[in-house]
């Protein structure tokens, strides 16, 4: 459980610019088409992105994607894969990464009927 005041929620269109800014600032990458990639997670049936908000500000994100067999490379089994977890350095060590991972796993488990967390 993250510290009080931090909420984990699915990505919305209103969050896309903040998520891109976080990736650019922390990872020192160029924005490129990240906004389009992240926005695809909002409506995708095989993917989802969750954000962590503290005081209304996006401080972290984590993605999950469902891949077909061999889609990620030869010999890769079909299934859900955790992808792209990023926590702002100022917010690390507060349980946010763990909470994002739990949210992503719950999302996948809800779609498979495999088990619940």
N, CA, C and O atoms as a MOPAC input file, in Angstrom:
PM7 MOZYME 1SCF
protein

 N      0.84000 1    -1.18100 1     0.00000 1
 C      0.00000 1     0.00000 1     0.00000 1
 C      0.88600 1     1.24500 1     0.00000 1
 O      1.76800 1     1.38500 1     0.84700 1
 N      0.64700 1     2.14800 1    -0.95300 1
 C      1.46700 1     3.37200 1    -0.93600 1
 C      1.07800 1     4.25000 1     0.24000 1
 O      0.06100 1     4.02100 1     0.89600 1
 N      1.88700 1     5.24200 1     0.49400 1
 C      1.59900 1     6.13000 1     1.61800 1
 C      0.27800 1     6.86000 1     1.39300 1
 O     -0.17700 1     6.97700 1     0.25600 1
 N     -0.34200 1     7.35200 1     2.46700 1
 C     -1.61200 1     8.06400 1     2.33800 1
 C     -1.48900 1     9.24200 1     1.37100 1
 O     -0.45600 1     9.90700 1     1.30600 1
 N     -2.55600 1     9.48200 1     0.62900 1
 C     -2.56500 1    10.58300 1    -0.32400 1
 C     -2.12300 1    10.19400 1    -1.72000 1
 O     -2.23200 1    11.00200 1    -2.64300 1
 N     -1.62400 1     8.96900 1    -1.90300 1
 C     -1.23500 1     8.49100 1    -3.22700 1
 C     -2.33900 1     7.56600 1    -3.72900 1
 O     -2.73200 1     6.61900 1    -3.04800 1
 N     -2.83000 1     7.85500 1    -4.92800 1
 C     -3.89900 1     7.05000 1    -5.53000 1
 C     -3.38300 1     6.38400 1    -6.79900 1
 O     -2.65000 1     6.98900 1    -7.58100 1
 N     -3.77700 1     5.13400 1    -6.98700 1
 C     -3.44100 1     4.38400 1    -8.19600 1
 C     -4.71400 1     4.29200 1    -9.02300 1
 O     -5.74500 1     3.82000 1    -8.54400 1
 N     -4.63300 1     4.75400 1   -10.28400 1
 C     -5.80500 1     4.78200 1   -11.15400 1
 C     -5.39800 1     4.47800 1   -12.58100 1
 O     -4.23400 1     4.64900 1   -12.94600 1
 N     -6.35400 1     4.02600 1   -13.40100 1
 C     -6.04100 1     3.84500 1   -14.82100 1
 C     -5.72000 1     5.19200 1   -15.47000 1
 O     -6.25400 1     6.22900 1   -15.07900 1
 N     -4.85100 1     5.15300 1   -16.45100 1
 C     -4.48700 1     6.32800 1   -17.22400 1
 C     -5.72800 1     6.90600 1   -17.91400 1
 O     -6.57300 1     6.16000 1   -18.40900 1
 N     -5.83100 1     8.23000 1   -17.94200 1
 C     -6.88600 1     8.91900 1   -18.68400 1
 C     -6.24300 1     9.83800 1   -19.71300 1
 O     -5.04000 1    10.09200 1   -19.65900 1
 N     -7.03900 1    10.33200 1   -20.64500 1
 C     -6.52200 1    11.27600 1   -21.64200 1
 C     -5.89700 1    12.49400 1   -20.97500 1
 O     -4.90900 1    13.04000 1   -21.46600 1
 N     -6.47200 1    12.91600 1   -19.85900 1
 C     -5.95200 1    14.09000 1   -19.14500 1
 C     -4.56900 1    13.83500 1   -18.54800 1
 O     -3.85400 1    14.78700 1   -18.23400 1
 N     -4.17800 1    12.56500 1   -18.38500 1
 C     -2.88400 1    12.20700 1   -17.79300 1
 C     -1.75600 1    12.06600 1   -18.80500 1
 O     -0.58700 1    12.08600 1   -18.42000 1
 N     -2.07300 1    11.92500 1   -20.07900 1
 C     -1.06600 1    11.55900 1   -21.08100 1
 C      0.09800 1    12.54400 1   -21.10200 1
 O      1.25600 1    12.12500 1   -21.09900 1
 N     -0.18600 1    13.83400 1   -21.12400 1
 C      0.90200 1    14.82600 1   -21.18000 1
 C      1.79800 1    14.72100 1   -19.94400 1
 O      3.01700 1    14.84400 1   -20.05900 1
 N      1.21400 1    14.49500 1   -18.76600 1
 C      2.00300 1    14.38400 1   -17.53800 1
 C      2.86600 1    13.12900 1   -17.55000 1
 O      3.99100 1    13.15300 1   -17.05100 1
 N      2.36100 1    12.03900 1   -18.10700 1
 C      3.12700 1    10.79500 1   -18.18200 1
 C      4.29400 1    10.95800 1   -19.15800 1
 O      5.40200 1    10.49500 1   -18.88900 1
 N      4.04100 1    11.61100 1   -20.28000 1
 C      5.12300 1    11.86800 1   -21.24400 1
 C      6.18200 1    12.75100 1   -20.59300 1
 O      7.37600 1    12.48200 1   -20.72400 1
 N      5.75900 1    13.79600 1   -19.89700 1
 C      6.71000 1    14.70600 1   -19.23200 1
 C      7.54700 1    13.94600 1   -18.20700 1
 O      8.75300 1    14.17300 1   -18.11100 1
 N      6.93200 1    13.05200 1   -17.44400 1
 C      7.65700 1    12.25800 1   -16.45600 1
 C      8.71300 1    11.39000 1   -17.14700 1
 O      9.85800 1    11.33600 1   -16.69900 1
 N      8.33900 1    10.71900 1   -18.22300 1
 C      9.28500 1     9.86700 1   -18.95100 1
 C     10.43800 1    10.69000 1   -19.52000 1
 O     11.59500 1    10.28000 1   -19.43300 1
 N     10.13000 1    11.84300 1   -20.10000 1
 C     11.16500 1    12.69800 1   -20.68700 1
 C     12.11600 1    13.20300 1   -19.61000 1
 O     13.33300 1    13.19100 1   -19.79600 1
 N     11.56200 1    13.64500 1   -18.48600 1
 C     12.37600 1    14.21700 1   -17.41900 1
 C     13.23600 1    13.16800 1   -16.71200 1
 O     14.42500 1    13.39400 1   -16.48500 1
 N     12.65200 1    12.03900 1   -16.36700 1
 C     13.36700 1    11.04200 1   -15.57100 1
 C     14.26400 1    10.15600 1   -16.43900 1
 O     15.39700 1     9.86000 1   -16.06000 1
 N     13.77100 1     9.74100 1   -17.57900 1
 C     14.53600 1     8.83600 1   -18.43900 1
 C     15.43800 1     9.57600 1   -19.42700 1
 O     16.28700 1     8.97800 1   -20.08700 1
 N     15.23200 1    10.89400 1   -19.51100 1
 C     16.00800 1    11.73700 1   -20.43800 1
 C     15.88700 1    11.24100 1   -21.87800 1
 O     16.87500 1    11.10800 1   -22.59900 1
 N     14.64700 1    10.97600 1   -22.26700 1
 C     14.35100 1    10.55200 1   -23.63300 1
 C     13.59400 1    11.66400 1   -24.33900 1
 O     13.09700 1    12.59000 1   -23.69900 1
 N     13.51100 1    11.57200 1   -25.64700 1
 C     12.73100 1    12.53900 1   -26.41900 1
 C     11.27700 1    12.09500 1   -26.42400 1
 O     10.99500 1    10.89700 1   -26.38800 1
 N     10.34800 1    13.05000 1   -26.46700 1
 C      8.93200 1    12.68900 1   -26.42600 1
 C      8.51000 1    11.78900 1   -27.58500 1
 O      7.74400 1    10.84500 1   -27.39000 1
 N      9.00700 1    12.07600 1   -28.79600 1
 C      8.64200 1    11.24800 1   -29.94900 1
 C      7.15500 1    11.01700 1   -30.01900 1
 O      6.36800 1    11.95500 1   -29.89500 1
 N      6.76400 1     9.77300 1   -30.21900 1
 C      5.33900 1     9.44400 1   -30.29800 1
 C      4.84000 1     8.77200 1   -29.01200 1
 O      3.86400 1     8.02300 1   -29.03300 1
 N      5.51800 1     9.04700 1   -27.90300 1
 C      5.11800 1     8.44000 1   -26.62500 1
 C      3.67800 1     8.77900 1   -26.25100 1
 O      2.96400 1     7.92900 1   -25.71800 1
 N      3.24800 1     9.99800 1   -26.52000 1
 C      1.87300 1    10.37700 1   -26.20000 1
 C      0.86900 1     9.49400 1   -26.90500 1
 O     -0.12100 1     9.07300 1   -26.30900 1
 N      1.11900 1     9.21200 1   -28.17200 1
 C      0.22600 1     8.32700 1   -28.92800 1
 C      0.29900 1     6.90500 1   -28.38600 1
 O     -0.72300 1     6.22900 1   -28.27000 1
 N      1.50000 1     6.45300 1   -28.05600 1
 C      1.64800 1     5.10700 1   -27.50800 1
 C      0.90500 1     4.98100 1   -26.18300 1
 O      0.17700 1     4.01400 1   -25.96100 1
 N      1.09200 1     5.96800 1   -25.30200 1
 C      0.43000 1     5.91400 1   -24.00100 1
 C     -1.08600 1     6.02600 1   -24.15400 1
 O     -1.82600 1     5.32600 1   -23.46300 1
 N     -1.55100 1     6.88800 1   -25.04000 1
 C     -2.99100 1     7.05800 1   -25.24500 1
 C     -3.62600 1     5.75900 1   -25.73400 1
 O     -4.78700 1     5.48700 1   -25.42700 1
 N     -2.87800 1     4.95300 1   -26.49300 1
 C     -3.40100 1     3.67100 1   -26.96700 1
 C     -3.70000 1     2.73400 1   -25.80000 1
 O     -4.53100 1     1.83400 1   -25.92900 1
 N     -3.03500 1     2.93200 1   -24.66400 1
 C     -3.28500 1     2.08900 1   -23.49000 1
 C     -4.64000 1     2.36700 1   -22.86400 1
 O     -5.15400 1     1.53900 1   -22.11200 1
 N     -5.22500 1     3.51900 1   -23.16200 1
 C     -6.51100 1     3.88700 1   -22.56400 1
 C     -7.63300 1     3.05200 1   -23.15700 1
 O     -8.51700 1     2.59700 1   -22.43200 1
 N     -7.60800 1     2.84900 1   -24.44800 1
 C     -8.69900 1     2.14800 1   -25.11900 1
 C     -8.34500 1     0.72200 1   -25.52100 1
 O     -9.20200 1    -0.01300 1   -26.01200 1
 N     -7.11300 1     0.33200 1   -25.32200 1
 C     -6.68900 1    -1.00000 1   -25.73600 1
 C     -7.29200 1    -2.09500 1   -24.87700 1
 O     -7.37700 1    -1.97000 1   -23.65500 1
 N     -7.71000 1    -3.17000 1   -25.53200 1
 C     -8.24900 1    -4.32200 1   -24.81500 1
 C     -7.13500 1    -5.23800 1   -24.31100 1
 O     -7.34500 1    -6.03500 1   -23.39600 1
 N     -5.95500 1    -5.12000 1   -24.90900 1
 C     -4.83800 1    -5.99400 1   -24.55700 1
 C     -3.76900 1    -5.27700 1   -23.76600 1
 O     -2.68600 1    -5.82400 1   -23.56100 1
 N     -4.04500 1    -4.06600 1   -23.31700 1
 C     -3.03400 1    -3.29700 1   -22.58500 1
 C     -3.73300 1    -2.28800 1   -21.67800 1
 O     -4.87700 1    -1.89100 1   -21.89900 1
 N     -2.99400 1    -1.90000 1   -20.65800 1
 C     -3.50100 1    -0.88900 1   -19.72600 1
 C     -2.30400 1    -0.20700 1   -19.07500 1
 O     -1.26200 1    -0.82000 1   -18.84300 1
 N     -2.48200 1     1.06100 1   -18.79300 1
 C     -1.47400 1     1.79800 1   -18.03900 1
 C     -2.16500 1     2.35200 1   -16.80100 1
 O     -3.29700 1     2.83300 1   -16.85400 1
 N     -1.45300 1     2.27000 1   -15.69300 1
 C     -1.93500 1     2.85100 1   -14.43800 1
 C     -0.98900 1     3.96800 1   -14.04000 1
 O      0.21000 1     3.91300 1   -14.31300 1
 N     -1.54200 1     4.98200 1   -13.39100 1
 C     -0.73200 1     6.08400 1   -12.88000 1
 C     -0.90200 1     6.17100 1   -11.37600 1
 O     -1.92000 1     5.76100 1   -10.81700 1
 N      0.12100 1     6.71600 1   -10.73800 1
 C      0.04900 1     7.03400 1    -9.31100 1
 C      0.00600 1     8.54600 1    -9.21400 1
 O      0.83200 1     9.24500 1    -9.80100 1
 N     -0.97500 1     9.04400 1    -8.46100 1
 C     -1.11400 1    10.48200 1    -8.25000 1
 C     -0.88700 1    10.81100 1    -6.78500 1
 O     -1.39600 1    10.14100 1    -5.88700 1
 N     -0.10600 1    11.86300 1    -6.57200 1
 C      0.10100 1    12.40400 1    -5.22700 1
 C     -0.20900 1    13.89000 1    -5.31200 1
 O      0.37800 1    14.61800 1    -6.11300 1
 N     -1.12000 1    14.31700 1    -4.49000 1
 C     -1.52700 1    15.72600 1    -4.50300 1
 C     -1.96500 1    16.16200 1    -5.90000 1
 O     -1.71000 1    17.29400 1    -6.31100 1
 N     -2.62800 1    15.25500 1    -6.63100 1
 C     -3.12700 1    15.55800 1    -7.95900 1
 C     -2.09400 1    15.48900 1    -9.06700 1
 O     -2.43600 1    15.67400 1   -10.23500 1
 N     -0.84000 1    15.22900 1    -8.73100 1
 C      0.24300 1    15.19500 1    -9.71400 1
 C      0.62600 1    13.74500 1   -10.01500 1
 O      0.72000 1    12.92400 1    -9.10200 1
 N      0.84700 1    13.42900 1   -11.29500 1
 C      1.29800 1    12.09100 1   -11.67500 1
 C      2.75800 1    11.93700 1   -11.26100 1
 O      3.62200 1    12.70100 1   -11.69200 1
 N      3.02300 1    10.93600 1   -10.41700 1
 C      4.38500 1    10.70400 1    -9.92500 1
 C      4.95000 1     9.35500 1   -10.35600 1
 O      6.11100 1     9.05100 1   -10.08300 1
 N      4.13000 1     8.54500 1   -11.03100 1
 C      4.59200 1     7.23200 1   -11.46300 1
 C      3.60100 1     6.63300 1   -12.44700 1
 O      2.44400 1     7.04700 1   -12.53000 1
 N      4.09000 1     5.64300 1   -13.19300 1
 C      3.19800 1     4.89300 1   -14.06800 1
 C      3.72300 1     3.48300 1   -14.25400 1
 O      4.89900 1     3.20400 1   -14.01900 1
 N      2.83500 1     2.60000 1   -14.68100 1
 C      3.20000 1     1.22900 1   -14.99100 1
 C      2.23600 1     0.67900 1   -16.02300 1
 O      1.03600 1     0.94300 1   -15.96700 1
 N      2.76100 1    -0.08300 1   -16.96100 1
 C      1.95600 1    -0.65100 1   -18.04400 1
 C      1.89400 1    -2.16600 1   -17.92000 1
 O      2.73400 1    -2.79900 1   -17.28200 1
 N      0.86900 1    -2.72000 1   -18.55200 1
 C      0.74600 1    -4.16600 1   -18.70600 1
 C      0.21400 1    -4.41400 1   -20.10900 1
 O     -0.67900 1    -3.70900 1   -20.57900 1
 N      0.76600 1    -5.41800 1   -20.77300 1
 C      0.33900 1    -5.74500 1   -22.12800 1
 C      0.12000 1    -7.24400 1   -22.25200 1
 O      0.79900 1    -8.04500 1   -21.61000 1
 N     -0.83600 1    -7.60200 1   -23.08600 1
 C     -1.07100 1    -9.01300 1   -23.39900 1
 C     -0.45100 1    -9.27700 1   -24.76200 1
 O     -0.78600 1    -8.61700 1   -25.74500 1
 N      0.44700 1   -10.24000 1   -24.81200 1
 C      1.13900 1   -10.56900 1   -26.04900 1
 C      0.74600 1   -11.95700 1   -26.53400 1
 O      0.52000 1   -12.87200 1   -25.74200 1
 N      0.67000 1   -12.09200 1   -27.84600 1
 C      0.45300 1   -13.39400 1   -28.45300 1
 C      1.76900 1   -14.17000 1   -28.41600 1
 O      2.83400 1   -13.59100 1   -28.19800 1
 N      1.68800 1   -15.45500 1   -28.62600 1
 C      2.90200 1   -16.28400 1   -28.65400 1
 C      3.87400 1   -15.73200 1   -29.68000 1
 O      3.48400 1   -15.39000 1   -30.79600 1
 N      5.12900 1   -15.64700 1   -29.30200 1
 C      6.23700 1   -15.17000 1   -30.14800 1
 C      6.17600 1   -13.68200 1   -30.47900 1
 O      7.04800 1   -13.19500 1   -31.19800 1
 N      5.19000 1   -12.94200 1   -29.99100 1
 C      5.06300 1   -11.51500 1   -30.32000 1
 C      6.23400 1   -10.70000 1   -29.77200 1
 O      6.65600 1    -9.73300 1   -30.40500 1
 N      6.75800 1   -11.07000 1   -28.62200 1
 C      7.87800 1   -10.34400 1   -28.02400 1
 C      9.21700 1   -10.92400 1   -28.46600 1
 O     10.27100 1   -10.37900 1   -28.13900 1
 N      9.17800 1   -12.00200 1   -29.19200 1
 C     10.40500 1   -12.63100 1   -29.65200 1
 C     10.22100 1   -14.13400 1   -29.75700 1
 O      9.27200 1   -14.68500 1   -29.20000 1
 N     11.10600 1   -14.78800 1   -30.45500 1
 C     10.99900 1   -16.24300 1   -30.62100 1
 C     10.95500 1   -16.96400 1   -29.27200 1
 O     11.74700 1   -16.68100 1   -28.37300 1
 N     10.03200 1   -17.88200 1   -29.15600 1
 C      9.91800 1   -18.68800 1   -27.95100 1
 C      9.18000 1   -18.03200 1   -26.79600 1
 O      9.03700 1   -18.63500 1   -25.73200 1
 N      8.70700 1   -16.80200 1   -26.99000 1
 C      7.99900 1   -16.10200 1   -25.92300 1
 C      6.57100 1   -16.64700 1   -25.82300 1
 O      5.85000 1   -16.65700 1   -26.82100 1
 N      6.15600 1   -17.09400 1   -24.65000 1
 C      4.79100 1   -17.60800 1   -24.52200 1
 C      3.76400 1   -16.48300 1   -24.52400 1
 O      4.07100 1   -15.34600 1   -24.16500 1
 N      2.55800 1   -16.80700 1   -24.92800 1
 C      1.46300 1   -15.85300 1   -24.88300 1
 C      1.12800 1   -15.55000 1   -23.43300 1
 O      1.27500 1   -16.40600 1   -22.56000 1
 N      0.68000 1   -14.33300 1   -23.18100 1
 C      0.24800 1   -13.98300 1   -21.83600 1
 C      0.44000 1   -12.51600 1   -21.53300 1
 O      0.80100 1   -11.73000 1   -22.40900 1
 N      0.19900 1   -12.15500 1   -20.29600 1
 C      0.32600 1   -10.77600 1   -19.84300 1
 C      1.75000 1   -10.51700 1   -19.36500 1
 O      2.36300 1   -11.35200 1   -18.69900 1
 N      2.25900 1    -9.33900 1   -19.72000 1
 C      3.60600 1    -8.94200 1   -19.33300 1
 C      3.58800 1    -7.56100 1   -18.69100 1
 O      2.99200 1    -6.62800 1   -19.22900 1
 N      4.24000 1    -7.43300 1   -17.54400 1
 C      4.39600 1    -6.13500 1   -16.89900 1
 C      5.45600 1    -5.36700 1   -17.67600 1
 O      6.48200 1    -5.92300 1   -18.06900 1
 N      5.19700 1    -4.09500 1   -17.89000 1
 C      6.08000 1    -3.30400 1   -18.74200 1
 C      6.11700 1    -1.87100 1   -18.24900 1
 O      5.12100 1    -1.34800 1   -17.74900 1
 N      7.26800 1    -1.24300 1   -18.39200 1
 C      7.36800 1     0.19600 1   -18.23200 1
 C      6.99300 1     0.79200 1   -16.89600 1
 O      6.21300 1     1.74300 1   -16.85900 1
 N      7.50800 1     0.28300 1   -15.80700 1
 C      7.26400 1     0.89200 1   -14.49900 1
 C      8.26500 1     2.02800 1   -14.28800 1
 O      9.47300 1     1.83200 1   -14.42100 1
 N      7.75800 1     3.21300 1   -13.95900 1
 C      8.62100 1     4.36400 1   -13.69200 1
 C      8.04600 1     5.15900 1   -12.52600 1
 O      6.88100 1     5.55600 1   -12.54200 1
 N      8.88000 1     5.38300 1   -11.51700 1
 C      8.50200 1     6.18900 1   -10.35200 1
 C      9.45500 1     7.37300 1   -10.28800 1
 O     10.67200 1     7.20600 1   -10.36400 1
 N      8.89800 1     8.56200 1   -10.14900 1
 C      9.71300 1     9.76600 1   -10.00500 1
 C     10.69800 1     9.53500 1    -8.85500 1
 O     10.29100 1     9.07900 1    -7.78600 1
 N     11.98000 1     9.84000 1    -9.05200 1
 C     12.96800 1     9.59900 1    -7.99600 1
 C     12.59400 1    10.20900 1    -6.64500 1
 O     12.92100 1     9.63800 1    -5.60500 1
 N     11.93000 1    11.33500 1    -6.64100 1
 C     11.53700 1    11.97800 1    -5.38200 1
 C     10.46800 1    11.18800 1    -4.63200 1
 O     10.23400 1    11.43200 1    -3.44800 1
 N      9.81500 1    10.24000 1    -5.31600 1
 C      8.73200 1     9.47200 1    -4.70800 1
 C      9.08000 1     7.99700 1    -4.51800 1
 O      8.21800 1     7.21200 1    -4.12200 1
 N     10.29300 1     7.61500 1    -4.78500 1
 C     10.68600 1     6.20900 1    -4.63900 1
 C     10.79300 1     5.82300 1    -3.16900 1
 O     11.00700 1     6.66900 1    -2.30000 1
 N     10.64000 1     4.53500 1    -2.91100 1
 C     10.75600 1     4.02000 1    -1.55200 1
 C      9.51200 1     4.22800 1    -0.70100 1
 O      9.57100 1     4.15200 1     0.52600 1
 N      8.38000 1     4.49200 1    -1.35900 1
 C      7.13100 1     4.75500 1    -0.62600 1
 C      6.03200 1     3.75600 1    -0.95700 1
 O      4.86700 1     3.98200 1    -0.62800 1
 N      6.39200 1     2.65400 1    -1.60600 1
 C      5.40800 1     1.61200 1    -1.91900 1
 C      4.62800 1     1.84600 1    -3.19900 1
 O      3.69600 1     1.09900 1    -3.49600 1
 N      4.98800 1     2.86700 1    -3.96200 1
 C      4.23000 1     3.19800 1    -5.17200 1
 C      4.44500 1     2.14200 1    -6.25900 1
 O      3.48500 1     1.72200 1    -6.90500 1
 N      5.67700 1     1.71300 1    -6.46600 1
 C      5.95100 1     0.68000 1    -7.46400 1
 C      5.22600 1    -0.61200 1    -7.14300 1
 O      4.68700 1    -1.26300 1    -8.03800 1
 N      5.20800 1    -0.98400 1    -5.88700 1
 C      4.49200 1    -2.18800 1    -5.45400 1
 C      3.00300 1    -2.04500 1    -5.71400 1
 O      2.37000 1    -2.97600 1    -6.21100 1
 N      2.43600 1    -0.89100 1    -5.38500 1
 C      1.00100 1    -0.66200 1    -5.59400 1
 C      0.65100 1    -0.68000 1    -7.08100 1
 O     -0.39400 1    -1.20800 1    -7.46200 1
 N      1.51100 1    -0.11100 1    -7.92000 1
 C      1.27400 1    -0.15500 1    -9.36400 1
 C      1.34400 1    -1.58400 1    -9.89100 1
 O      0.55900 1    -1.96500 1   -10.75900 1
 N      2.27100 1    -2.36900 1    -9.37500 1
 C      2.39800 1    -3.76300 1    -9.79200 1
 C      1.15800 1    -4.54900 1    -9.38100 1
 O      0.64600 1    -5.34600 1   -10.16700 1
 N      0.67500 1    -4.33900 1    -8.17400 1
 C     -0.53500 1    -5.02900 1    -7.72400 1
 C     -1.74400 1    -4.64500 1    -8.58200 1
 O     -2.55700 1    -5.50600 1    -8.91600 1
 N     -1.87000 1    -3.37100 1    -8.94000 1
 C     -2.98900 1    -2.92400 1    -9.78600 1
 C     -2.92500 1    -3.58400 1   -11.15600 1
 O     -3.94800 1    -4.00100 1   -11.69900 1
 N     -1.71500 1    -3.67900 1   -11.71600 1
 C     -1.56100 1    -4.29700 1   -13.03000 1
 C     -1.86800 1    -5.78400 1   -12.98300 1
 O     -2.49500 1    -6.31800 1   -13.89800 1
 N     -1.43300 1    -6.45700 1   -11.92600 1
 C     -1.72600 1    -7.88400 1   -11.79000 1
 C     -3.22000 1    -8.12800 1   -11.59200 1
 O     -3.77400 1    -9.06300 1   -12.17100 1
 N     -3.87400 1    -7.30200 1   -10.78400 1
 C     -5.33100 1    -7.43600 1   -10.60100 1
 C     -6.04900 1    -7.28800 1   -11.94200 1
 O     -6.98200 1    -8.03500 1   -12.23400 1
 N     -5.61300 1    -6.32600 1   -12.75500 1
 C     -6.22800 1    -6.09300 1   -14.06600 1
 C     -6.09800 1    -7.34800 1   -14.92800 1
 O     -7.07000 1    -7.77500 1   -15.55200 1
 N     -4.90500 1    -7.93700 1   -14.96600 1
 C     -4.68800 1    -9.14600 1   -15.76500 1
 C     -5.48400 1   -10.32100 1   -15.22400 1
 O     -6.11300 1   -11.05200 1   -15.98800 1
 N     -5.46000 1   -10.50600 1   -13.91300 1
 C     -6.17500 1   -11.63200 1   -13.32100 1
 C     -7.67700 1   -11.51800 1   -13.55900 1
 O     -8.34700 1   -12.53500 1   -13.74200 1
 N     -8.21000 1   -10.31700 1   -13.56000 1
 C     -9.64000 1   -10.11600 1   -13.80700 1
 C    -10.01500 1   -10.54600 1   -15.22700 1
 O    -11.15700 1   -10.93000 1   -15.47800 1
 N     -9.07300 1   -10.48300 1   -16.13900 1
 C     -9.34200 1   -10.85800 1   -17.51800 1
 C     -9.12800 1   -12.34600 1   -17.78600 1
 O     -9.64300 1   -12.87900 1   -18.76800 1
 N     -8.38700 1   -13.00300 1   -16.93500 1
 C     -8.09600 1   -14.41500 1   -17.15500 1
 C     -8.95100 1   -15.33900 1   -16.29600 1
 O     -9.15500 1   -16.50300 1   -16.63800 1
 N     -9.44800 1   -14.81700 1   -15.18500 1
 C    -10.17700 1   -15.65200 1   -14.25700 1
 C     -9.25500 1   -16.62600 1   -13.51800 1
 O     -9.71600 1   -17.55600 1   -12.85600 1
 N     -7.96000 1   -16.39700 1   -13.64100 1
 C     -6.96600 1   -17.30900 1   -13.07000 1
 C     -7.00400 1   -17.31500 1   -11.54500 1
 O     -7.11900 1   -18.37500 1   -10.93000 1
 N     -6.90900 1   -16.15100 1   -10.94300 1
 C     -6.98100 1   -16.03300 1    -9.48900 1
 C     -7.21500 1   -14.58200 1    -9.14700 1
 O     -7.26100 1   -13.73500 1   -10.03900 1
 N     -7.36100 1   -14.28500 1    -7.89400 1
 C     -7.55100 1   -12.89000 1    -7.49700 1
 C     -6.55900 1   -12.52200 1    -6.42900 1
 O     -6.05500 1   -13.37200 1    -5.69500 1
 N     -6.28900 1   -11.22800 1    -6.35700 1
 C     -5.35900 1   -10.72200 1    -5.35100 1
 C     -6.15700 1    -9.98200 1    -4.29300 1
 O     -5.58200 1    -9.46400 1    -3.33500 1

